Amino acid sequence: YTTLFRSVLMRRKLMKFVRKIIIILFTLIIIIGGVIITHITPQISIRTNLFVTGHPIGAFKATIDINKGQYELDKDTLDKENAMIYVITDFTVYDGGTGNPMSNFKVTKSWILYFSEIYGEA
């Protein structure tokens, strides 16, 4: 009976270990998928940035367009960085620290993902 009991215990321990591994892998897949989904297009990247920085209403209501004028001013630098300038229209979002309006965002493409950051105006 002792060898049978030991094999049953070993099987249970193995199943618990496999269950933990599956849960960890599933959690990692969900996290990686979330990052990919929130950075898959320039507009979604900007909306994610707005939402995370404390502007959830602006993230849903803002209209996002390419700012061709600002891009033409900084074209050399932006082309080297593989970036584009986008502007938020029809909704004003203010920086919490300075109170200045945040309307321009620099979006940089890295592999298949887009990452955005606030960009100053000329």
C-alpha positions in Angstrom: 0.0 0.0 0.0 2.8 2.4 0.7 4.0 2.5 -2.9 0.5 3.0 -4.2 -0.1 5.8 -1.6 3.2 7.4 -2.6 2.4 7.3 -6.3 -1.0 8.9 -5.6 0.6 11.6 -3.6 3.2 12.3 -6.3 0.5 12.5 -8.9 -1.5 15.0 -6.8 1.6 17.1 -6.3 2.4 17.0 -10.0 -1.2 18.0 -10.8 -1.0 21.0 -8.4 2.3 22.1 -10.0 0.8 21.8 -13.5 -2.2 23.8 -12.4 0.0 26.5 -11.1 2.0 26.6 -14.3 -1.1 26.9 -16.4 -2.5 29.7 -14.2 0.9 31.6 -14.5 1.0 31.1 -18.3 -2.6 32.2 -18.7 -2.0 35.3 -16.7 1.1 36.2 -18.7 -0.8 35.7 -22.0 -3.6 38.1 -20.7 -1.1 40.8 -19.7 0.8 40.6 -23.0 -2.4 40.6 -25.0 -3.6 43.7 -23.0 -0.4 45.6 -23.8 -0.6 44.6 -27.5 -4.3 45.6 -27.7 -3.7 49.0 -26.1 -0.8 49.9 -28.4 -1.9 48.4 -31.7 -2.8 51.7 -33.5 -1.6 55.3 -32.9 -5.1 56.4 -31.9 -5.5 53.6 -29.4 -2.1 54.3 -28.0 -3.0 58.0 -27.4 -6.3 57.0 -25.8 -4.5 54.6 -23.5 -2.0 57.4 -22.6 -4.9 59.8 -21.8 -6.8 57.1 -19.8 -3.7 56.1 -17.7 -2.7 59.7 -17.0 -6.1 60.5 -15.5 -8.2 61.7 -18.4 -10.7 58.9 -19.0 -13.4 61.2 -20.4 -10.9 62.7 -22.8 -9.8 59.2 -23.8 -13.3 58.4 -25.0 -14.5 61.8 -26.3 -11.5 63.2 -28.1 -11.0 63.2 -31.9 -7.5 62.4 -32.9 -6.0 63.6 -36.2 -2.5 63.9 -37.7 -0.9 67.3 -37.0 0.8 67.9 -40.4 1.9 71.4 -39.6 3.8 70.4 -36.5 5.2 67.3 -38.3 6.6 69.5 -41.1 8.4 71.7 -38.6 10.1 68.8 -36.9 10.3 66.4 -39.9 14.0 65.6 -39.8 13.9 64.6 -36.1 10.6 62.7 -36.3 11.7 60.7 -39.4 14.8 59.5 -37.5 12.7 58.4 -34.6 10.0 56.8 -36.8 7.4 59.1 -35.2 4.4 61.1 -36.1 2.6 64.0 -34.4 -1.1 63.7 -33.6 -3.4 66.4 -32.3 -6.5 66.1 -30.1 -9.4 68.2 -31.6 -12.8 69.1 -30.2 -11.9 68.2 -26.6 -9.4 70.1 -24.3 -7.3 68.0 -22.0 -5.3 69.8 -19.3 -2.1 68.6 -17.7 -2.7 68.0 -14.0 0.7 69.4 -12.9 1.0 72.6 -14.9 -2.6 73.2 -16.1 -1.4 73.6 -19.6 -3.5 72.1 -22.4 -2.2 68.8 -23.8 -3.1 68.7 -27.5 -0.1 67.3 -29.3 1.2 63.7 -28.9 4.3 62.2 -30.5 3.6 58.6 -31.5 6.6 56.3 -32.1 6.3 53.0 -33.9 8.3 50.2 -32.4 8.0 46.9 -34.3 4.2 46.5 -34.5 3.4 48.6 -31.4 2.8 52.4 -31.1 3.9 54.4 -28.0 2.7 57.9 -27.4 3.9 60.8 -25.3 2.9 64.4 -24.8 4.6 66.7 -27.4 5.1 70.4 -27.1 3.9 72.9 -29.7 6.2 75.1 -31.7 
